[in-house]
């Protein structure tokens, strides 16, 4: 499952406003016609008809157990135990001492940072024997949602509807700052985020409490936590025990969030802490096909209101070049990682993230074409176009066509030169040209500088040089020789041709070895003659110019496209006034509900669960092919001690291997950001953690197909088994009150 960065990382654009979806919230109270398992429902405005439908599926708790502001004292309130995990995943508190479960791939970078060649916990796993052994993590946090409120009237009173798109964003940001200051006057650990809902018709302010001291408690070996690797990513059946465990620490006296200190104590144990820590009890009872299943989490971003023209742009100008560039990079990364354990440790997390999106892009494009989503959308838009106030579809098509080449160049640029490249030199070059100084002294602009951290423990020179040389060559080939393409070719390519006779490797080595960018020195933001001669700075300035050329074209039609998309969405809502309309995901807490169960494709039923036997079969497949030296599936390797542990268990009773559950399917509606979301049964207990979707439903971010869209989750019983048998973590199981 892809991870998702929040808007605080600068990767989440605000969605376009819609002044016409006035009835969106009130329409949620009308009779339901949408598929019962579709929808990422906002807790602040959870429609009662949705709750009633959940009851027909078997949900047994009151509605106040779910609504954002609805819990009463002493009542079980499930959202209070669900956390935003570091701005890209979801986690769930599972004990009264702040123990948090999330996916293994969500904790992967933290696990990597604690790994060395001599103590590779990423490969071999980790269990803290005592709380004193739990490992702190720099830059990691969890945030609990405290409340939500509708601030739309306040924004409208300030003239929201009369402002252009840029000024609307500025108004929202200013109110967000005001509300955060007000919250911090009451409690310095609170902050507020304002997000658009229902395509900009409504704005909700969400108050969060953030905890910065989060420590690693347990990580399974990579062979279990990533069993199947990229071969099985987005694929069913699965046997991955995708879990890692952390703990929240607090000030020892007040029990409030605090920065890391060796004196901090587990959440719920401070001397003045009298609060009952909300957590979700695990269930060991299991479930059956058709049983109720619910997820609570932070889905990152969906585009289900996007027009057919926008989907075409996504397919051709975003997904297609993304997977092409990443394919080039990943082949080189994999070779270097296979040759060196030290390099593998540095790049394992980067490779996993890159290949995840790479495979997602391939799968989404395949689904777009096989399902015929673009034509389906286009036919539907012809009906919408007959509504009053609908946009002119020919105008929308022309606007997207005007952007086509520039958008493709923009994707190639981002994948080659920005953080998405995972290349240290390219990242530093684009960071310098971003012009964001380390020291922002307004009175002394000449003193402004940027300084890069001494982070050579996270990259390898030989790998990075070879990757960037290949990416530079690939960028030129993909941009092409046309006049339009040449406009997006950075000027430093002339230097490669003239001074290095077209040798990309020599050029990159020269820049790497001779640029101030690759040092930890303070680099002035004010360009001197000496700096202008620096090859890395020259690369950076060239990239500034290239990006400006790309934006010049994109910006010409950006606002017009957003306006036309807004009108199209508004007309759709008016046409479907008898149906509810949940908002696109925006990394705020959402609920999805449905049932445990598989799907049928081409006459074949998928099944809804996997067993220990299927894990053993894949391991045997790997060992058989290894013995024959016939393309062994290294992703199916298990350490001998883990194999023996499983074999011993399976020998204890007849047919245990066939009966013991590992992973399961449900028709919950999730996307990136939901990784680590608790899967909850009808009584509010934890039955698993969501970690992936299926290959046949990768288009669900833009089109939800209720017959194929399925969530893959790791069964809590599989997690508990590994905690007990592999981790010998009885102290954690007792803390979780496992029956």
ABEGO torsion letter per residue (X at the ends): XBBBBBAAAGABBBBBBBAABAAAAAAAABBBABBAABEBBBAAABBAAAAAAAAAAGBABBAAAABAAABBBGBBBAAAABBBBGGABBBBBABAAGBBBBBAAAAAAAAAAABBAABBAAAAEBBBABAAABBBBBGBBBBBBABBBBAAAAAAAAGAAABBAAAAAAAAAAAAAAAAAAAAAABAABBBBBBBBGGGABBBBBBBBBBABBBBABBBBAAAAABGEAAABGBOBBABBBBBBBBBBBBAAAGBBBBBBAABBBBGABAABABBBBBBBBBAAEBBBGBBBBBBBBBABBBAABBAAAAAAAAAAAAAAAAAAAAAAAAAAAAAAAABAAAAAAAAAAAAAAAAAAAAAAAAAAAAAAAGAAAAAAAAAAAAAABBGBBBAAAAAAAAAAAAAAAAAAAAAAAAABAAAGBAAAAAAAAAAAGBBABBBAABAAABBBBBBBAAAABBAAAAAAAAAAAAAAAAAAAEABAAAAAABBAAAAAAAAAAGGBAAAAAAAAAAABAAABABBBBABBBAAAAABAAAAAAAAAAAAAAAAAAAAAAAAAAAAAAAAAAAAAAAAABAABBBBBBBAGBBBBBBEBBEBBBBGGBBAEABBBAAAAAAAAAAAAAAAAAGBGBBAAABBBAAAAAAAAAAAAABBGAAAABBABBBBABBBBBGABGBBBBBAAGBBAEBBABBBAAAAAAAABBBAAABBBBBBBAAAAAAAAAAAAGBAAAAAAAGBX
